[in-house]
Amino acid sequence: MIDEEISNLTAIDTFIRQKQPFAVYRIPGEKTPRLLTQAGGTVRLIYDLKDLNGQRGFVIAPFRVSETCPIVLIQPDQSGQPLPMDVDTDGEQEKAGQTQGQETFLNTCTDKYAACFHTFINALRDETFDKLVLSRELVIGQMPDFSPSSVFRAACKRYIHSYIYLCYTPQTGIWLGSTPEIILSGEKDGWNTVALAGTQPLQDGKLPQAWDEKNRKEQDYVASYIRRQLLSLGIRSTENGPYPAYAGALSHLKTDFHFSLKDNKDLGNLLKVLHPTPAVCGLPKEEAYQFILENEGYDRRYYSGFIGWLDPDGRTDLYVNLRCMHIEDEQLTLYAGGGLLASSELDDEWLETEKKLQTMKRLIAY
Ligand SMILES: C=C(O[C@H]1C=CC=C(C(=O)O)[C@@H]1O)C(=O)O
């Protein structure tokens, strides 16, 4: 590491120690991360997604907005400034391929997960729901030499196709993640969202081409939902997909949606219609959302919400907050979930969450 890099990494750890709101993020396809900080004033707290209309800043939105989990907007003095860091990589395929087969997973699920799975699967098999996403948290002790900025750098190097971020505000605490899923990106008259669902490990580091019925159906529910929600706002989109896409050592099926907007000041309304998509919630949407809140057995907080830079007059890059962790003094809380259909099997779904958790776990030295 060159001196400049070390001082950039140290700067990030200093913001955390001094409890200064900041976000550092790396957009897929870009080499250099960007850093933004808010030195003066307090971050803005928002309690309804539509109040993001016309706002500019780094957004950290929860799965469910509450008094203790508001939407937080970091309003920096300047938009994200390049933060030189050696995050060069030999390619995600190669790295992911190297780790495959060497990592071990907990093959037996916890009693708590099994109990939730049965509650969820019964509601799918009696056709109350078409799809439900069941997630869980994993708490691990923090090593004394744990450095959030070093993990951020390692994630940038390893996961070139994902959005990597590390952020802190007094209201959210410290979060770090590597997510493959755009909720809304674009600028001027060119906007994008994606339907991302269905999971398989990479095969010898390459994208799997064969996808079974369950995975295709799971993703198709998300694509149909997005199409419907966009149309409900009079937005006509063009589509590309579904096709297999990279996400660390995993692959998901993805459909891209491209569209233009009449008024970029109403991005909050659009986000309110999209979030939470059936990639993290379920169908029918409102009922599935309530069911998850009542039956999942823990609070997702900012996991499966969304994060990123919002700017109606410039560029916006917002991502669903997946493959992430909440960093506290003594512990790290990792999150992962998976889409269940009536045909889902307990052991397969558990293993899928184990593999998703590995996205963060493999970055942390034990
Ligand atoms: C809910 C998560 O992933 C979503 C995104 C892609 C594939 C998914 C799946 O196959 O279940 C999930 O819908 C997660 O990573 O916690």
The ligand as a Tripos MOL2 file, in Angstrom:
@<TRIPOS>MOLECULE
LIG
   16    16     1     0     0
SMALL
NO_CHARGES

@<TRIPOS>ATOM
      1 C1        -32.6860  -11.2460   -0.0450 C.2       1 LIG1
      2 C2        -31.4660  -11.4170   -0.5520 C.2       1 LIG1
      3 O1        -31.2460  -11.6060   -1.8890 O.3       1 LIG1
      4 C3        -32.2610  -11.3450   -2.8620 C.3       1 LIG1
      5 C4        -31.5840  -10.9490   -4.1090 C.2       1 LIG1
      6 C5        -31.1630  -11.8690   -5.0250 C.2       1 LIG1
      7 C6        -31.5450  -13.2160   -4.9090 C.2       1 LIG1
      8 C7        -32.4390  -13.6000   -3.9510 C.2       1 LIG1
      9 C8        -32.8930  -15.0060   -3.8510 C.2       1 LIG1
     10 O2        -32.5030  -15.8310   -4.6950 O.co2     1 LIG1
     11 O3        -33.5940  -15.3440   -2.9220 O.co2     1 LIG1
     12 C9        -33.0910  -12.6000   -3.0520 C.3       1 LIG1
     13 O4        -34.3340  -12.2880   -3.6240 O.3       1 LIG1
     14 C10       -30.2740  -11.3920    0.2910 C.2       1 LIG1
     15 O5        -29.1740  -11.4410   -0.2350 O.co2     1 LIG1
     16 O6        -30.4190  -11.2780    1.5290 O.co2     1 LIG1
@<TRIPOS>BOND
     1     1     2 2
     2     2     3 1
     3     2    14 1
     4     3     4 1
     5     4     5 1
     6     4    12 1
     7     5     6 2
     8     6     7 1
     9     7     8 2
    10     8     9 1
    11     8    12 1
    12     9    10 2
    13     9    11 1
    14    12    13 1
    15    14    15 2
    16    14    16 1
@<TRIPOS>SUBSTRUCTURE
     1 LIG1         1 GROUP 0 **** ****
